[in-house]
Amino acid sequence: MLLVDPPDLPALAPLFAANRHTFTWTCLQGHMGKAWADRLPNPTCARILTGDVALFAGDSRSPDAGRMVRALPASYTTPFCIMIPPAPDWAALIEAAHPGRFQRSLRHALRHDWGFFDPERLRACIARLPEGLELAPLGREHHACVLREPWSADFCSQFTSWEDYALRGIGFLVLDNGRPVCGASSYTVFDDGIEIEIATLPGYRRRGLAAACAARLILACRERGIFPGWDAANPESLALALKLGYRHECDYPVHLVDLDQG
């Protein structure tokens, strides 16, 4: 199994041609993440690891396919991994590699299409922010704070520094007396867009904060000419996305692997 250097990433594109996840684009376009292949040139199977998401492609019968689902790099410290199998044979490999440590789940892909968004609806979501709370851009003064808190760390976790986030990222926070209590930010970036990360501090949920943050982020992306990708991890995330104007494309299976077990 070979770690693929950036100049060789295009060699993996045919294996992932049917894959529409932005996590794939992020890596193959050279923005974030790492990739492995069984051989170069002419790989027959490959793995992409972007954030806490692992994607696989190619021939699951390759000897290296089993290694790809089993062995994550030593630098990977997140206690779980979202593994996305492209077909049932890859799912079987994941389950064989992680017995007793995986949970099957469904995620919800949303269409990448600006045509369904209504700016007035988005502005109405922002206007419903409860009185006493402030909606503000995620700035330098918030960077260290959001990284310290487990609930908000992924607003900036895939960027190497504040300077990196300021250059490539974009996000908005709801503040309560200056304290972040909700946010929507760029988890990852790709050539013409971002993948949105949204989270709310427990105790502040079901008050419209996530809708306000996400609406503001979508409008800001529109102003920049980049698309706000959204991959819903659960029905609640899907419902929020639909409320904001996204359209459901399909559901797809994933395996949530608990790396702290076993």
Protein Blocks (a to p, Z undefined) as FASTA:
>chain_A
ZZddfklmmmmmmmmmmpcbfklmmmmnomgccdddfbdehifbdcddehjaccdedjfk
bmklmmmmmmccfklmbfbdcdddfbfklmmmmmmmmghiaccdddddddddfklpcfkl
mmmmmmmpcghiacddddfklmmmmmmpmklmmmmmmpgbfklmmmmgccddddeehiaf
bdcddfbacfkbccddddddehiaonommmmmmmmmmmmmmmnopacddddfbfklmmmm
mmnopacfbdcddddddfkgZZ
